[in-house]
Amino acid sequence: MRVLVDATAIPAELRGVGRYLDNVLPALAAAGVEVTAVAQARDREHFEDLGVGCVPDVAVPAGRAARLAWEQVGLPAVAARVAPDILHSPHYTHPLRWRGPLAVTVHDGTFFSDPQWHTRSKGPFFRAATRLAVRRADVCIVPAQATADELHRRLGLEPDRVQVAHLGVDTALFTPPDAEAKARARAAAGLEPDEEFVAFLGTLEPRKNVPALIRGWVSACARIDGRPPALVLAGGAGWDSEVDAAAAAAPAHLRLLRPGYLPLAELPGLLGAAAVVAYPSLGEGFGLPVLEAMACGAAVLTTRRLALPEVGGEAVAYTEPDDASIADALGWLLADPGLREQLGQAGLARAAGFSWAACAQAHLRAYEDALRRCGLEGRR
């Protein structure tokens, strides 16, 4: 089977769609799929190092608006030249002029269920893109059943046109870190050697509920005898306007560190060294930081919102997303090292059930479904 994947939407800092494609495309190639990526010039060598071929001599313009315009005009021309069995658009949008078999990945249904979490520009844009994908794609790929259910409830997406492909975890990278990896990550985050800390990893956007985490951490620290743990907020700056105010209101004797975007190689050390990895999100299409923290042997605290229980199962601790509940849950976990150890071991065992190879197989089933709908089954 020959699949052309539009990888031109990947930002310079690997988040979301970039992490997804970096892992699923090599897994598809390893499964025998002939994968070709359309990528920006800066990313071609990177994909080729991963064993994924790229279409040569494709000039993708810089800037979001210009790239989207190119997607509508340039991508169909590239696809016509490559002549794949199926085109995969992995980030909501797709070229309207493409008339061949089409798969589109829709990562999240919260643009419909909770539009207040998104910016005024992103919300309407991604709602429109998702409506078009649901209407025009031969198959929609989603990372969780919760997202499939949301698209069915909001947009009437038929169950036979959706394929759930749980994301995976790279256990060669995300694994319980050794002392050196922990020390390196501590230094990158600005922590002192052996300083206990609570870690958060993710873009600081409203749905991540970081202001409530900060206030809950402050309350939990007030109940602790001895040195209170630091709070490390790692990840992109995002657009949550309340984070700065919540951080400024924290007592001066508490250590709140904001190292920003950390290199991928430092994340296992950070997650595995944390006393607790707290991810009190209001809702996720999947929740990759939860899975990656589990794979590092961390005790994870999250919520039961949307897809997060599909990831955490019974291997994580749960909280309601309000300040007081987060404070109670953090206090309970920080006071019980034995419980944290149990959660870490349970998380390791559960994370082992999520692999990029299984995610690739789900994509392959989606491609086959799309070809079958187009009367082109058997191209494998």
C-alpha angles and dihedrals in degrees: 000000000000115000126184113203124196103223096164096107095068112121122222090254108062109241135136109340092023094057090044095053094041089063108029098047095058089044090053091049090050088053090059100262114140098232122188121181129207101213142168114263092254092057102045097086089046093055092044089053086055090054096256118127120225132209106255127228097021115144111203112187121235121248129055098260093047092047092051091050089050090050090059096046110018101039095057088052091051091046091050089053095047093041098204124187087238139006117224118202103191102190114053099271127085139174110273092206093062110105101177129090110309136196120186126189114221107191102186143021097197093097083078104029097043111015092164089075093065134068121263091251099043098045100060092037096054093041089056092045092050093049089053092047093050090049100042110026119095088217134009117211116209130181098227142022089240089063092047090051091049093051090048092049096044103032106017095244106179115239092234090060097054130074121194111218111179111211119246138221128237101232091187087068105022102058133120102294126232124235093269093053091048092050092049092050092046090054092048090052094046095248126146119243110281093001109152114234147171114229133209121186123191146072111302096243127142097260092058088070094218097156089058089048091053093049092044091050091050090052093046091050091054088064096050122099112217128010112355119226121258121241117229117197105193123181144059121330095247124177107281102133093192097062095080093051093048091049092048091052093056114108114265094239092062120086115229112176126192108187092167123212110004126200114263092244091062096053099082090053092050095046095042094047096050120104086218132004104214120200106164095171123171090222141335139196086223117330106230095181089061092054093045092049090051090051089054091056095252127153102242129204116193141139135263092241120135113311099358096093088052087062103036101035109170093327096087137055118249134212138178109252098246123106096250095049092049090049092051093047094046092047091050093050096043090052094052116059090172092059091048090053091050091050091048092054092044090050092052091053094047095045089057088069093063115075136162088229090061090045089053091051090053089052090051090053088050092052091049091050090051093050090047090053088052093048091249101111120149098051099130 
